[in-house]
């Protein structure tokens, strides 16, 4: 939950700039179709829906999708939740924005996962990939400290061998007709228990890219 606001702000800022949206509008994202891959309980889907976007959320976990549906219903939010992986997604339409937020490090065939995500993005559409860098820093702090010392995550949540460097993701995106626009780190401040954008990508980072 403390991680989410900074991600949402980054997505909104990049979409506003790229699609030339009016920041004064309450429903600033009303022109956009967004797919959130690995949506979990809907933490990202819900605020984007409130801003007017037509949002579809998919997740490999049936339980996550059911929880997300219940929460959306309680809040009167019209979100299309689907129990599926992106590889198995049975859908004909494409999307203006694809979100891969902390999910690529959990899939087996990462190159195919990115390829499929790219294939269902509209021309001039955006893709966001947020993940953990494959560094000693991430091994110590994002893996062992978070899971085994601070108990912020269940033990075994991450496999460091599946972490990707920004350059590896750049390669996957470029192979699928995308231009990388921006890369920014997200760093945790333990003093005030908050996350902030950072120049350092040694831990968490987000890549924004557009399809040409």
C-alpha positions in Angstrom: 0.0 0.0 0.0 2.8 2.5 0.7 4.4 1.4 -2.6 1.3 2.1 -4.7 0.9 5.9 -4.7 4.3 6.6 -6.2 3.6 4.0 -9.0 0.2 5.4 -9.7 1.6 9.0 -9.9 4.3 7.9 -12.3 1.8 6.1 -14.6 -0.5 9.1 -14.7 2.3 11.6 -15.3 3.7 9.5 -18.2 0.2 8.9 -19.7 -0.7 12.5 -19.4 2.4 13.7 -21.2 2.4 11.0 -23.9 -1.3 11.1 -24.8 -1.5 14.9 -24.2 -4.3 14.6 -21.6 -5.8 17.5 -19.8 -4.6 17.3 -16.2 -7.4 19.6 -15.1 -10.1 17.0 -15.9 -11.3 14.8 -13.0 -11.5 11.8 -15.4 -8.1 12.5 -16.9 -7.7 8.9 -18.2 -11.2 8.6 -19.8 -9.8 8.1 -23.3 -7.6 5.1 -22.4 -8.0 1.4 -22.4 -5.7 -0.1 -19.8 -4.7 -3.7 -19.1 -3.1 -4.5 -15.7 -1.3 -7.9 -15.9 -0.9 -9.6 -12.6 -3.4 -7.2 -11.0 -3.7 -9.0 -7.7 -6.5 -7.5 -5.6 -6.9 -4.4 -7.8 -4.6 -1.9 -6.0 -3.6 -0.3 -9.4 -6.9 -1.0 -11.3 -9.1 0.9 -8.9 -7.5 4.3 -8.8 -7.0 4.3 -12.6 -10.7 3.4 -13.0 -11.7 6.3 -10.7 -9.8 8.5 -13.1 -11.9 7.4 -16.0 -9.9 4.7 -17.6 -11.5 1.5 -19.1 -9.6 -1.0 -17.1 -9.1 -4.8 -17.5 -7.2 -6.7 -14.8 -5.9 -10.2 -15.2 -4.2 -12.5 -12.7 -3.1 -16.1 -12.7 -4.6 -16.5 -9.2 -8.3 -17.2 -9.1 -8.4 -16.1 -5.5 -6.9 -12.7 -6.3 -9.5 -12.1 -9.1 -12.4 -13.0 -6.8 -11.1 -10.7 -4.1 -10.6 -7.9 -6.7 -14.2 -8.4 -8.0 -15.7 -8.2 -4.5 -13.7 -5.0 -3.6 -14.7 -3.4 -6.9 -18.3 -4.2 -6.4 -18.3 -2.7 -2.9 -16.8 0.5 -4.3 -19.2 0.6 -7.3 -16.3 0.4 -9.8 -16.8 -1.2 -13.2 -13.6 -3.2 -13.8 -13.3 -6.2 -16.1 -11.4 -8.8 -14.0 -10.4 -12.0 -15.8 -8.7 -15.1 -14.3 -5.9 -15.6 -16.9 -2.3 -15.3 -17.7 -1.4 -12.9 -20.5 -0.1 -15.9 -22.5 -3.6 -17.5 -22.3 -5.7 -14.4 -22.5 -8.5 -14.9 -25.0 -9.2 -11.3 -26.1 -9.4 -9.7 -29.5 -9.0 -6.0 -28.6 -5.7 -4.2 -27.9 -4.9 -1.7 -25.2 -3.5 1.9 -25.0 -1.6 1.1 -21.9 -0.2 -2.2 -20.6 0.9 -2.5 -17.0 3.4 -5.2 -15.9 3.9 -4.2 -12.2 6.1 -6.5 -10.2 5.0 -9.6 -12.2 7.8 -10.3 -14.8 10.1 -11.6 -12.0 7.5 -14.4 -11.2 7.0 -15.9 -14.7 9.0 -18.7 -16.2 9.4 -17.5 -19.9 10.0 -13.8 -19.4 10.8 -13.1 -23.1 7.5 -14.7 -24.2 5.7 -12.8 -21.5 7.0 -9.5 -22.7 6.3 -10.4 -26.3 2.7 -11.2 -25.6 2.3 -8.0 -23.6 3.7 -6.0 -26.6 1.5 -7.8 -29.1 -1.7 -6.5 -27.5 -0.5 -2.9 -27.2 -2.0 -0.4 -29.7 0.4 1.5 -32.0 1.8 4.5 -30.0 0.6 2.8 -26.9 2.6 2.6 -23.7 3.9 -0.3 -21.7 5.2 0.0 -18.1 7.4 -2.7 -16.7 8.2 -2.5 -12.9 10.5 -5.1 -11.4 13.6 -5.8 -9.4 17.1 -5.3 -10.8 19.5 -8.3 -10.7 22.1 -6.8 -8.3 23.7 -7.7 -5.1 21.7 -5.0 -3.5 18.4 -6.5 -4.5 19.6 -10.0 -3.4 20.4 -8.7 0.1 17.6 -6.2 0.7 14.7 -7.1 -1.6 15.1 -10.8 -1.2 16.7 -11.8 2.1 16.1 -8.7 4.3 12.5 -8.3 3.2 11.6 -12.0 3.3 13.7 -13.4 6.1 14.5 -10.6 8.5 11.8 -7.9 8.3 9.1 -10.4 7.2 7.6 -7.8 4.8 7.0 -10.6 2.3 6.3 -14.3 2.7 9.5 -16.4 2.5 10.3 -17.6 -1.0 8.2 -14.8 -2.7 11.1 -14.0 -5.0 13.6 -16.0 -7.0 16.7 -13.8 -7.5 17.6 -15.8 -10.6 14.5 -14.4 -12.3 15.4 -10.8 -11.6 16.1 -8.8 -14.7 18.4 -5.9 -15.4 16.9 -2.9 -17.2 19.1 -3.7 -20.2 17.6 -7.2 -20.5 14.1 -5.7 -20.6 15.2 -3.0 -23.1 16.3 -5.9 -25.4 12.9 -7.6 -25.1 11.0 -4.4 -25.8 13.2 -3.3 -28.7 12.7 -6.7 -30.3 8.9 -6.1 -30.2 8.9 -2.6 -31.8 9.1 -0.5 -28.7 11.1 2.6 -27.9 12.2 3.0 -24.3 11.2 6.4 -23.0 12.2 6.5 -19.4 13.7 4.4 -16.6 13.4 5.4 -13.0 14.3 3.8 -9.7 12.0 3.5 -6.7 13.7 3.6 -3.3 12.3 2.9 0.2 12.8 5.5 3.0 12.7 3.5 6.2 12.6 6.7 8.3 9.1 7.8 7.2 8.1 4.4 5.7 7.6 5.7 2.2 8.7 5.1 -1.4 10.1 7.8 -3.7 11.3 8.0 -7.3 15.1 7.7 -7.5 18.0 7.9 -9.9 19.2 4.6 -8.5 17.9 1.5 -10.3 19.8 -1.0 -8.2 16.6 -2.2 -6.4 13.1 -1.6 -7.7 12.7 0.3 -11.0 10.1 1.1 -13.7 10.5 1.3 -17.4 8.2 3.2 -19.7 8.2 2.5 -23.4 6.1 3.3 -26.4 5.1 1.2 -29.4 6.0 2.5 -32.8 
